[in-house]
C-alpha cells in the first residue's frame, strides 16, 4: 500500500499551502482539490524539480497524462484544478506567468448515470456485508455495509459518509448531522427505522470490539482514530463490488461509479413521489435541502429521465388531461 503523501515539498509548496488556506477561509471544504494538489506536488518532487523555473508546459502535460483520467469531464476537472492554482499564483506574484498550456478535452454527448434499483442495491449491500476482516481492519464487512447503505439510502456524498463521527448520529431522534459538507455547509438528515436498526447494530458491534464510541470518534474507522478514506470506499466499490455484480450497462449510460448511488437516491425519491401522488415540483426544494444543494438547479442534475419516470409522468398527465378532453376515467 502506497503511503499517503503528507504536506507539500515541491518548489510550489508554500504557494499551494497559501492557496488551499485561502479557499478554505472562504468556506470551501476543498478536500478533492487538496488531494489533487498533493499529487501534483509529489509528481514535481519525483521529477527532481527544485526551482519554479523548471516547471515547464511539457512537465505539466506529463503530470496530466500520468493520471488515469480517461473521460473528458474527469480530465477537464483535473486540468481545472491545476490551472486555477497556477493562475492564483500568478496573481499573487509567486509566478511570472502560468506554464500550463494544455487545453480542455471536448466533451461529447453526456451519458446518463448508471442507476441502482432496490434489488441491485440489495445485492451490493449483501456483497459489502460479506467482506472479510483484515489484519488491521476489524468489522470490515459491517463497516462497508453501513457506508453503502448510507450512500444509497440517504443520498450522501462519499466524503460526507467518510467524515461522520459517532456523535453525529442521533438514534433518539433518528437524525444524522452532516458537518462541513460541500462548500462548508452543514445539514440535518433524518432517517427511517430500517437505517436506525442498521446503525444500532453497527454501534453494538463496535462496542463488542472495544472500539471508541466517543462523540468525536470517526464512525467508520478500522483503527478507531482515523476515518476510512474516500479512496478506500471508491476503490472497494470499483475493484471488488462492480465486477461481482456483473452489471449490464445500457447504451448511452456511463459506467457505474460510487457517485451513482447518490443519483439513484434522487431518482428513486422522485419516482416514489409520482407513485404516491405527491407533486414532485412542489417538493423539489425538500430534496435539494436533503441532498445539501444550494438550489433546485443543482438537484435537477441528478434527476435523470428513466423509462419508469416517463411512465409515471404519463400516468399523471393522463389523469390530468381526461377531464379536459371530456374522457371518462378508467373503471
C-alpha positions as a Markdown table, in Angstrom:
| # | Residue | x | y | z |
|---|---|---|---|---|
| 1 | Unk | 0.0 | 0.0 | 0.0 |
| 2 | Unk | 1.4 | 3.4 | -1.0 |
| 3 | Unk | 1.8 | 5.7 | 2.0 |
| 4 | Unk | -0.2 | 8.9 | 2.0 |
| 5 | Unk | 1.7 | 11.9 | 0.8 |
| 6 | Unk | 1.7 | 14.3 | 3.7 |
| 7 | Unk | 2.5 | 18.0 | 3.5 |
| 8 | Unk | 3.9 | 19.8 | 0.4 |
| 9 | Unk | 7.5 | 19.6 | -0.5 |
| 10 | Unk | 8.0 | 20.9 | -4.1 |
| 11 | Unk | 9.0 | 24.4 | -5.2 |
| 12 | Unk | 5.3 | 25.3 | -5.2 |
| 13 | Unk | 4.8 | 24.1 | -1.6 |
| 14 | Unk | 4.4 | 27.5 | 0.0 |
| 15 | Unk | 2.1 | 28.7 | -2.7 |
| 16 | Unk | -0.1 | 25.6 | -2.6 |
| 17 | Unk | -0.4 | 25.9 | 1.2 |
| 18 | Unk | -1.5 | 29.5 | 0.9 |
| 19 | Unk | -3.9 | 28.8 | -1.9 |
| 20 | Unk | -5.6 | 25.9 | 0.0 |
| 21 | Unk | -5.8 | 28.1 | 3.2 |
| 22 | Unk | -7.3 | 30.9 | 1.1 |
| 23 | Unk | -10.0 | 28.6 | -0.4 |
| 24 | Unk | -10.9 | 27.1 | 3.0 |
| 25 | Unk | -11.2 | 30.6 | 4.5 |
| 26 | Unk | -13.9 | 31.2 | 2.0 |
| 27 | Unk | -15.9 | 28.2 | 3.4 |
| 28 | Unk | -14.8 | 25.7 | 0.8 |
| 29 | Unk | -14.2 | 22.1 | 2.0 |
| 30 | Unk | -11.6 | 21.7 | -0.8 |
| 31 | Unk | -10.8 | 18.1 | 0.0 |
| 32 | Unk | -10.8 | 16.8 | -3.6 |
| 33 | Unk | -8.7 | 19.7 | -4.8 |
| 34 | Unk | -6.3 | 19.3 | -1.9 |
| 35 | Unk | -5.7 | 15.6 | -2.9 |
| 36 | Unk | -5.1 | 16.6 | -6.5 |
| 37 | Unk | -2.6 | 19.3 | -5.5 |
| 38 | Unk | -0.8 | 16.8 | -3.3 |
| 39 | Unk | -0.5 | 14.5 | -6.4 |
| 40 | Unk | 1.0 | 17.5 | -8.4 |
| 41 | Unk | 3.4 | 18.3 | -5.5 |
| 42 | Unk | 4.5 | 14.7 | -5.3 |
| 43 | Unk | 5.0 | 14.5 | -9.1 |
| 44 | Unk | 7.2 | 17.5 | -9.1 |
| 45 | Unk | 9.3 | 16.1 | -6.3 |
| 46 | Unk | 9.6 | 12.8 | -8.0 |
| 47 | Unk | 10.7 | 14.5 | -11.2 |
| 48 | Unk | 13.5 | 16.2 | -9.3 |
| 49 | Unk | 12.2 | 19.7 | -9.8 |
| 50 | Unk | 14.0 | 22.1 | -7.5 |
| 51 | Unk | 13.1 | 25.6 | -8.9 |
| 52 | Unk | 9.8 | 27.1 | -10.1 |
| 53 | Unk | 11.5 | 27.9 | -13.4 |
| 54 | Unk | 11.9 | 24.1 | -14.1 |
| 55 | Unk | 8.1 | 23.7 | -14.2 |
| 56 | Unk | 7.5 | 23.6 | -18.0 |
| 57 | Unk | 4.5 | 23.1 | -20.2 |
| 58 | Unk | 5.8 | 19.7 | -21.1 |
| 59 | Unk | 6.3 | 18.7 | -17.5 |
| 60 | Unk | 2.7 | 19.7 | -16.6 |
| 61 | Unk | 1.4 | 17.8 | -19.6 |
| 62 | Unk | 3.3 | 14.7 | -18.4 |
| 63 | Unk | 1.6 | 15.1 | -15.0 |
| 64 | Unk | -1.9 | 15.3 | -16.6 |
| 65 | Unk | -1.2 | 12.2 | -18.7 |
| 66 | Unk | 0.1 | 10.3 | -15.7 |
| 67 | Unk | -3.3 | 10.4 | -14.0 |
| 68 | Unk | -5.9 | 7.8 | -15.1 |
| 69 | Unk | -8.5 | 10.3 | -16.3 |
| 70 | Unk | -9.9 | 8.7 | -19.4 |
| 71 | Unk | -13.2 | 10.7 | -19.7 |
| 72 | Unk | -13.2 | 14.3 | -20.9 |
| 73 | Unk | -15.1 | 15.5 | -17.8 |
| 74 | Unk | -12.7 | 13.9 | -15.4 |
| 75 | Unk | -9.7 | 15.1 | -17.3 |
| 76 | Unk | -11.0 | 18.7 | -17.5 |
| 77 | Unk | -11.7 | 18.7 | -13.8 |
| 78 | Unk | -8.0 | 17.7 | -13.1 |
| 79 | Unk | -6.9 | 20.4 | -15.6 |
| 80 | Unk | -9.1 | 23.0 | -14.0 |
| 81 | Unk | -7.7 | 22.4 | -10.5 |
| 82 | Unk | -4.1 | 22.8 | -11.8 |
| 83 | Unk | -5.0 | 25.9 | -13.9 |
| 84 | Unk | -6.8 | 27.7 | -11.0 |
| 85 | Unk | -3.8 | 27.1 | -8.7 |
| 86 | Unk | -1.3 | 28.5 | -11.2 |
| 87 | Unk | -3.5 | 31.4 | -12.1 |
| 88 | Unk | -3.8 | 32.3 | -8.4 |
| 89 | Unk | 0.0 | 32.1 | -8.0 |
| 90 | Unk | 0.5 | 34.5 | -11.0 |
| 91 | Unk | -2.0 | 37.0 | -9.5 |
| 92 | Unk | -0.2 | 36.8 | -6.1 |
| 93 | Unk | 3.3 | 37.2 | -7.6 |
| 94 | Unk | 4.6 | 33.7 | -7.0 |
| 95 | Unk | 4.9 | 33.0 | -10.7 |
| 96 | Unk | 5.6 | 35.4 | -13.6 |
| 97 | Unk | 3.2 | 33.5 | -15.9 |
| 98 | Unk | 1.4 | 30.2 | -15.9 |
| 99 | Unk | 3.4 | 27.4 | -17.6 |
| 100 | Unk | 0.2 | 25.4 | -18.3 |
| 101 | Unk | -0.6 | 25.2 | -22.0 |
| 102 | Unk | -2.8 | 22.1 | -22.1 |
| 103 | Unk | -6.3 | 22.5 | -23.5 |
| 104 | Unk | -9.6 | 21.0 | -22.2 |
| 105 | Unk | -10.8 | 18.0 | -24.0 |
| 106 | Unk | -14.0 | 18.3 | -25.9 |
| 107 | Unk | -16.9 | 16.7 | -24.0 |
| 108 | Unk | -19.1 | 14.5 | -26.2 |
| 109 | Unk | -22.8 | 13.8 | -25.6 |
| 110 | Unk | -23.4 | 13.5 | -21.9 |
| 111 | Unk | -24.1 | 9.9 | -20.8 |
| 112 | Unk | -26.7 | 9.3 | -18.2 |
| 113 | Unk | -25.5 | 7.8 | -14.9 |
| 114 | Unk | -26.0 | 4.2 | -14.1 |
| 115 | Unk | -28.9 | 3.8 | -11.6 |
| 116 | Unk | -29.2 | 1.2 | -8.9 |
| 117 | Unk | -32.8 | -0.1 | -8.4 |
| 118 | Unk | -33.7 | -1.6 | -5.0 |
| 119 | Unk | -32.9 | -5.3 | -5.9 |
| 120 | Unk | -29.5 | -4.3 | -7.3 |
| 121 | Unk | -28.8 | -2.2 | -4.3 |
| 122 | Unk | -29.6 | -5.1 | -2.0 |
| 123 | Unk | -27.1 | -7.3 | -3.9 |
| 124 | Unk | -24.5 | -4.6 | -3.4 |
| 125 | Unk | -25.2 | -4.4 | 0.3 |
| 126 | Unk | -25.1 | -8.2 | 0.6 |
| 127 | Unk | -21.6 | -8.2 | -1.0 |
| 128 | Unk | -20.4 | -5.4 | 1.3 |
| 129 | Unk | -21.6 | -7.3 | 4.4 |
| 130 | Unk | -19.6 | -10.4 | 3.4 |
| 131 | Unk | -16.3 | -8.6 | 3.1 |
| 132 | Unk | -13.9 | -10.5 | 5.5 |
| 133 | Unk | -12.0 | -8.7 | 8.2 |
| 134 | Unk | -8.4 | -7.8 | 7.5 |
| 135 | Unk | -5.4 | -8.0 | 9.8 |
| 136 | Unk | -5.7 | -4.3 | 10.5 |
| 137 | Unk | -9.4 | -3.9 | 9.5 |
| 138 | Unk | -11.8 | -5.3 | 12.0 |
| 139 | Unk | -15.5 | -5.1 | 11.2 |
| 140 | Unk | -14.7 | -4.6 | 7.6 |
| 141 | Unk | -17.9 | -6.1 | 6.3 |
| 142 | Unk | -20.3 | -4.3 | 8.6 |
| 143 | Unk | -18.4 | -1.1 | 8.0 |
| 144 | Unk | -18.7 | -1.2 | 4.3 |
| 145 | Unk | -22.3 | -2.4 | 4.6 |
| 146 | Unk | -23.2 | 0.6 | 6.7 |
| 147 | Unk | -21.3 | 3.0 | 4.4 |
| 148 | Unk | -23.0 | 1.9 | 1.2 |
| 149 | Unk | -26.4 | 1.7 | 3.0 |
| 150 | Unk | -26.0 | 5.4 | 3.8 |
| 151 | Unk | -24.8 | 6.3 | 0.3 |
| 152 | Unk | -27.8 | 4.7 | -1.3 |
| 153 | Unk | -30.4 | 5.2 | 1.4 |
| 154 | Unk | -29.6 | 8.8 | 2.3 |
| 155 | Unk | -28.0 | 10.1 | -0.8 |
| 156 | Unk | -24.8 | 11.2 | 0.9 |
| 157 | Unk | -21.7 | 12.2 | -0.8 |
| 158 | Unk | -18.7 | 9.8 | -0.3 |
| 159 | Unk | -16.7 | 12.4 | 1.7 |
| 160 | Unk | -19.8 | 13.1 | 3.9 |
| 161 | Unk | -20.2 | 9.5 | 4.8 |
| 162 | Unk | -16.4 | 9.1 | 5.5 |
| 163 | Unk | -16.4 | 12.1 | 7.8 |
| 164 | Unk | -19.4 | 11.1 | 10.0 |
| 165 | Unk | -18.4 | 10.9 | 13.7 |
| 166 | Unk | -20.2 | 8.8 | 16.3 |
| 167 | Unk | -21.7 | 11.9 | 17.9 |
| 168 | Unk | -23.3 | 12.9 | 14.6 |
| 169 | Unk | -25.7 | 10.0 | 14.8 |
| 170 | Unk | -28.8 | 10.8 | 17.0 |
| 171 | Unk | -30.6 | 7.5 | 17.5 |
| 172 | Unk | -33.2 | 9.1 | 19.8 |
| 173 | Unk | -34.5 | 11.4 | 17.0 |
| 174 | Unk | -33.2 | 9.4 | 14.0 |
| 175 | Unk | -31.3 | 12.3 | 12.7 |
| 176 | Unk | -27.8 | 12.4 | 11.2 |
| 177 | Unk | -25.7 | 15.6 | 11.3 |
| 178 | Unk | -23.6 | 16.3 | 8.3 |
| 179 | Unk | -20.9 | 18.7 | 9.3 |
| 180 | Unk | -18.8 | 20.8 | 6.8 |
| 181 | Unk | -20.3 | 19.3 | 3.7 |
| 182 | Unk | -19.7 | 20.7 | 0.2 |
| 183 | Unk | -19.0 | 24.5 | 0.3 |
| 184 | Unk | -18.6 | 24.2 | 4.1 |
| 185 | Unk | -22.3 | 23.8 | 4.7 |
| 186 | Unk | -23.8 | 21.6 | 7.5 |
| 187 | Unk | -27.3 | 20.0 | 7.5 |
| 188 | Unk | -29.5 | 17.6 | 9.3 |
| 189 | Unk | -30.5 | 14.3 | 7.5 |
| 190 | Unk | -33.4 | 12.4 | 9.0 |
| 191 | Unk | -33.5 | 8.6 | 8.5 |
| 192 | Unk | -36.1 | 5.9 | 8.9 |
| 193 | Unk | -36.5 | 2.9 | 11.2 |
| 194 | Unk | -34.5 | 0.5 | 9.0 |
| 195 | Unk | -31.5 | 2.8 | 8.9 |
| 196 | Unk | -31.8 | 3.3 | 12.6 |
| 197 | Unk | -31.8 | -0.5 | 13.2 |
| 198 | Unk | -28.7 | -0.9 | 10.9 |
| 199 | Unk | -26.8 | 1.8 | 12.8 |
| 200 | Unk | -27.8 | 0.4 | 16.2 |
| 201 | Unk | -26.4 | -3.0 | 15.2 |
| 202 | Unk | -23.2 | -1.3 | 13.9 |
| 203 | Unk | -22.7 | 0.6 | 17.2 |
| 204 | Unk | -23.3 | -2.6 | 19.1 |
| 205 | Unk | -20.6 | -4.4 | 17.1 |
| 206 | Unk | -18.2 | -1.5 | 17.7 |
| 207 | Unk | -18.9 | -1.7 | 21.4 |
| 208 | Unk | -18.2 | -5.5 | 21.5 |
| 209 | Unk | -14.9 | -4.9 | 19.7 |
| 210 | Unk | -13.9 | -2.3 | 22.3 |
| 211 | Unk | -13.8 | 0.4 | 19.7 |
| 212 | Unk | -14.3 | 4.0 | 20.8 |
| 213 | Unk | -17.9 | 5.4 | 20.7 |
| 214 | Unk | -16.8 | 8.9 | 21.8 |
| 215 | Unk | -18.6 | 11.8 | 20.1 |
| 216 | Unk | -15.5 | 12.9 | 18.2 |
| 217 | Unk | -14.5 | 9.3 | 17.1 |
| 218 | Unk | -15.0 | 8.6 | 13.4 |
| 219 | Unk | -18.0 | 6.3 | 12.9 |
| 220 | Unk | -16.3 | 4.4 | 10.0 |
| 221 | Unk | -12.8 | 3.6 | 11.0 |
| 222 | Unk | -10.6 | 0.4 | 11.2 |
| 223 | Unk | -8.3 | 1.7 | 13.9 |
| 224 | Unk | -10.7 | 3.8 | 15.9 |
| 225 | Unk | -8.8 | 7.1 | 15.4 |
| 226 | Unk | -8.6 | 7.8 | 11.7 |
| 227 | Unk | -11.7 | 7.7 | 9.4 |
| 228 | Unk | -11.7 | 5.4 | 6.4 |
| 229 | Unk | -10.6 | 7.2 | 3.3 |
| 230 | Unk | -12.8 | 8.2 | 0.4 |
| 231 | Unk | -10.4 | 6.4 | -1.9 |
| 232 | Unk | -10.8 | 3.2 | 0.0 |
| 233 | Unk | -14.6 | 3.4 | -0.4 |
| 234 | Unk | -14.3 | 4.2 | -4.1 |
| 235 | Unk | -11.7 | 1.5 | -4.7 |
| 236 | Unk | -13.7 | -1.1 | -2.9 |
| 237 | Unk | -16.8 | -0.3 | -5.0 |
| 238 | Unk | -14.9 | -0.2 | -8.3 |
| 239 | Unk | -12.5 | -3.1 | -7.9 |
| 240 | Unk | -14.4 | -5.5 | -5.7 |
| 241 | Unk | -18.1 | -5.0 | -6.0 |
| 242 | Unk | -18.7 | -3.9 | -9.6 |
| 243 | Unk | -17.0 | -6.9 | -11.1 |
| 244 | Unk | -19.0 | -9.3 | -8.8 |
| 245 | Unk | -22.3 | -7.5 | -9.7 |
| 246 | Unk | -21.8 | -8.3 | -13.4 |
| 247 | Unk | -23.7 | -5.1 | -14.3 |
| 248 | Unk | -25.4 | -4.7 | -17.7 |
| 249 | Unk | -24.8 | -1.1 | -18.7 |
| 250 | Unk | -27.4 | 0.1 | -21.2 |
| 251 | Unk | -26.3 | 2.0 | -24.3 |
| 252 | Unk | -25.8 | 5.7 | -23.6 |
| 253 | Unk | -25.2 | 5.1 | -19.9 |
| 254 | Unk | -21.9 | 5.7 | -18.1 |
| 255 | Unk | -20.1 | 3.0 | -16.2 |
| 256 | Unk | -21.1 | 2.5 | -12.6 |
| 257 | Unk | -19.3 | 4.7 | -10.0 |
| 258 | Unk | -19.9 | 5.1 | -6.3 |
| 259 | Unk | -21.5 | 8.5 | -7.0 |
| 260 | Unk | -24.2 | 6.7 | -9.0 |
| 261 | Unk | -25.7 | 5.7 | -5.6 |
| 262 | Unk | -26.5 | 9.4 | -4.9 |
| 263 | Unk | -28.1 | 9.7 | -8.4 |
| 264 | Unk | -30.1 | 6.6 | -7.6 |
| 265 | Unk | -31.4 | 8.0 | -4.4 |
| 266 | Unk | -32.5 | 11.2 | -6.1 |
| 267 | Unk | -34.3 | 9.4 | -9.0 |
| 268 | Unk | -35.8 | 6.9 | -6.6 |
| 269 | Unk | -37.2 | 9.7 | -4.4 |
| 270 | Unk | -38.8 | 11.3 | -7.4 |
| 271 | Unk | -40.3 | 8.0 | -8.6 |
| 272 | Unk | -41.8 | 7.4 | -5.2 |
| 273 | Unk | -43.4 | 10.8 | -5.2 |
| 274 | Unk | -45.0 | 10.1 | -8.6 |
| 275 | Unk | -46.3 | 6.7 | -7.4 |
| 276 | Unk | -47.8 | 8.1 | -4.2 |
| 277 | Unk | -49.5 | 11.1 | -5.9 |
| 278 | Unk | -47.2 | 13.8 | -4.5 |
| 279 | Unk | -46.3 | 16.9 | -6.5 |
| 280 | Unk | -42.6 | 16.5 | -7.5 |
| 281 | Unk | -42.3 | 20.1 | -8.5 |
| 282 | Unk | -43.6 | 21.4 | -5.2 |
| 283 | Unk | -41.4 | 19.0 | -3.2 |
| 284 | Unk | -38.2 | 19.5 | -5.1 |
| 285 | Unk | -36.9 | 22.1 | -2.7 |
| 286 | Unk | -37.2 | 19.5 | 0.1 |
| 287 | Unk | -35.0 | 17.1 | -1.9 |
| 288 | Unk | -32.5 | 19.9 | -2.6 |
| 289 | Unk | -32.2 | 20.6 | 1.2 |
| 290 | Unk | -31.9 | 16.9 | 2.0 |
| 291 | Unk | -29.1 | 16.5 | -0.6 |
| 292 | Unk | -27.3 | 19.6 | 0.6 |
| 293 | Unk | -27.7 | 21.6 | -2.6 |
| 294 | Unk | -27.6 | 25.3 | -2.8 |
| 295 | Unk | -30.7 | 25.4 | -5.1 |
| 296 | Unk | -33.0 | 23.2 | -7.1 |
| 297 | Unk | -31.0 | 23.7 | -10.3 |
| 298 | Unk | -28.2 | 21.7 | -8.7 |
| 299 | Unk | -30.6 | 19.0 | -7.8 |
| 300 | Unk | -32.0 | 18.8 | -11.3 |
| 301 | Unk | -28.6 | 17.5 | -12.5 |
| 302 | Unk | -29.4 | 14.3 | -10.5 |
| 303 | Unk | -32.9 | 13.8 | -11.9 |
| 304 | Unk | -32.1 | 11.5 | -14.8 |
| 305 | Unk | -35.1 | 10.7 | -17.0 |
| 306 | Unk | -35.7 | 7.0 | -17.0 |
| 307 | Unk | -38.4 | 4.8 | -18.5 |
| 308 | Unk | -40.1 | 4.4 | -15.1 |
| 309 | Unk | -40.2 | 8.1 | -14.6 |
| 310 | Unk | -41.6 | 8.7 | -18.1 |
| 311 | Unk | -44.3 | 6.1 | -17.4 |
| 312 | Unk | -45.3 | 7.6 | -14.1 |
| 313 | Unk | -45.3 | 11.1 | -15.7 |
| 314 | Unk | -47.6 | 9.9 | -18.5 |
| 315 | Unk | -50.0 | 8.3 | -16.0 |
| 316 | Unk | -50.0 | 11.7 | -14.1 |
| 317 | Unk | -50.6 | 13.6 | -17.3 |
| 318 | Unk | -53.4 | 11.3 | -18.5 |
| 319 | Unk | -55.2 | 11.7 | -15.1 |
| 320 | Unk | -54.9 | 15.4 | -15.5 |
| 321 | Unk | -56.0 | 15.6 | -19.2 |
| 322 | Unk | -59.0 | 13.3 | -19.1 |
| 323 | Unk | -61.4 | 15.8 | -17.6 |
| 324 | Unk | -60.2 | 18.5 | -20.0 |
| 325 | Unk | -60.7 | 16.2 | -23.0 |
| 326 | Unk | -64.1 | 15.0 | -21.8 |
| 327 | Unk | -63.0 | 11.4 | -21.4 |
| 328 | Unk | -64.1 | 9.2 | -18.6 |
| 329 | Unk | -61.6 | 7.8 | -16.2 |
| 330 | Unk | -60.9 | 4.1 | -16.5 |
| 331 | Unk | -63.0 | 1.9 | -14.1 |
